[in-house]
Amino acid sequence: MLSRRWSGYSRTGTLAGWLLALLYLVHAGLTTALARTDRALPLREELRGWHYVVGTLLFVTALVRLRAWLSERPAPPPGLPASAFAWGRALAFVAFLLMLFAPLLGLLYAWSDDLPVHLGPVTLPALVGRDRALWQATGYFHSGLGFMLVVLNLATLLTAALTSLRFRHGLLSAFPPGHGAFAFLGFSSTVYAFATFRSPEPGPVAVAVFWALAAGWALLAWAVHRNRPPVPRSRTVSPFARGLAAAGAVALLSFGAWGPYGMFRVTPFAAPADVAAVDGVEWHTKPAVTELAIRPADDFERQVEAETFKWCTFCHNMQPGGGQHKVGPNLYNIMGQRAGTVPGFGYSDAMRRARESGLVWTEETLAAYIADPQAWMPGTSMIVSSGPIPDPKVQAAVVNLLKRATAPAD
């Protein structure tokens, strides 16, 4: 642990830093579980409530940490260059700021989608009403803050790997108290989230491998420095070093802000609707196909639903009255409809061209589309969250699930 004699960090700042690490881990776990829980289950609403509670605690703790930050005058620990020290502080400071702004964006995102925000038994009054433009903007940047944190955490871990091997200062001493744990636990949750995108089984193994690699690197750094005294270095951080560190942090934030577009092809700007929605009806009210052949579910289809189809509901509503469009249009009654004609949704230029060419959504065209959207319709904003689906058997299962989910009830 850092010696208070030279660290310059306050007791309040130290405790808040470590509490942020713990709360961030809990919040990341809730976020992962929330994204993987069926929207129709009561558990999802319970998870949303806890998500808001822990997000509020993160906001308050970040506020306390930043207030303590203003009165602290820390100096680099012995052996750590002032430039590396400034870089570590810049990474931590930006992470604290993101913890401050993320809950505010989350509230606006929920309210603009007409979702209740409850902290335990208390439901907060909505300060804004349903607004698609606000929902899309706040949703993009709320997601973008998550990407920014992933980038910052990765930069922190790589920095710690370098400083521990060269200067004997790693996650516990090259950064403000708690921030090394914040980055390590946060990136562990990211490893788990990516490993469990389809099913939960690979998650613990992936995290164990990551921790084993980290432990191996820590042992290597200890072996390199165990008989070496620290090298005296300047403990004065120059304005140039501070400025360079700040510029580097901004560059990382910019890359993280691009993340939602890079991964999901979404933007913060809502496109104007191609077909006007009458009385707020944002779906096809009349089926284009009077009789749909829907096969009974089997074990293979249930597996596809759990691993692949569940992510379709991340971007699409599929029933009437399901609320405003998400990133993608409402797909109710989609079978047999002409492409790009759902009321109230703004389509990409590629989908508009498909509409003008007369493309109709059939089993065959949908299967070809989900096989690789970008290859089949260059320029489309559609992606398959779980990745392109080249297997015809999986394509058939997804299309059958889509027909069942979007067909009118008997």
GIDACOR-V423174 format. One record per pair of residues at least 24 apart in sequence whose ideal C-beta (glycine too) atoms are under 6 Angstrom apart, sorted by the first residue. I is the first residue (numbers start at 1). J is the second residue. If there is no record, write none. Layout:
BEGIN
{{I/J} {I/J}}
END
This chain:
BEGIN
{{2/173} {6/75} {7/74} {8/72} {8/73} {8/74} {8/75} {9/72} {9/74} {9/177} {10/68} {10/72} {12/68} {13/65} {13/68} {13/72} {14/177} {16/61} {16/64} {16/65} {17/65} {17/176} {17/177} {17/178} {18/178} {19/61} {20/61} {20/178} {20/182} {21/178} {21/181} {21/182} {21/185} {23/54} {23/57} {23/58} {24/182} {24/186} {25/185} {26/54} {27/54} {28/189} {32/193} {49/118} {52/117} {52/119} {53/119} {55/103} {55/106} {58/99} {59/103} {62/96} {62/99} {62/100} {65/96} {66/96} {75/235} {76/235} {77/169} {77/173} {78/230} {79/167} {79/168} {79/230} {79/231} {80/167} {80/169} {81/233} {82/234} {82/237} {82/241} {83/241} {84/163} {86/237} {86/241} {86/242} {86/245} {87/245} {88/174} {88/175} {90/245} {90/246} {90/249} {91/152} {91/156} {92/175} {92/176} {92/179} {94/249} {95/152} {98/145} {98/148} {98/149} {102/145} {105/138} {105/141} {105/142} {106/142} {108/138} {109/138} {109/139} {109/142} {132/270} {132/324} {133/270} {136/270} {137/268} {140/260} {140/268} {143/260} {144/257} {144/260} {147/256} {147/259} {148/253} {148/256} {150/190} {151/252} {151/255} {151/256} {152/252} {153/183} {153/186} {153/187} {155/252} {156/183} {157/183} {157/187} {161/217} {164/221} {165/221} {168/225} {198/307} {199/307} {265/381} {265/383} {266/327} {271/346} {272/346} {273/344} {273/346} {274/347} {275/341} {275/343} {277/343} {277/344} {282/325} {282/330} {282/343} {282/344} {283/320} {283/330} {283/332} {284/333} {284/337} {287/333} {288/336} {288/337} {289/335} {289/336} {292/403} {292/407} {294/403} {294/404} {295/400} {301/397} {304/394} {304/397} {305/401} {308/386} {309/398} {309/401} {311/385} {311/386} {314/385} {318/405} {318/406} {331/406} {332/406} {334/361} {334/406} {335/403} {337/361} {348/380} {348/381} {350/377} {350/379} {350/380} {351/380} {363/399} {366/399} {367/395} {367/399}}
END
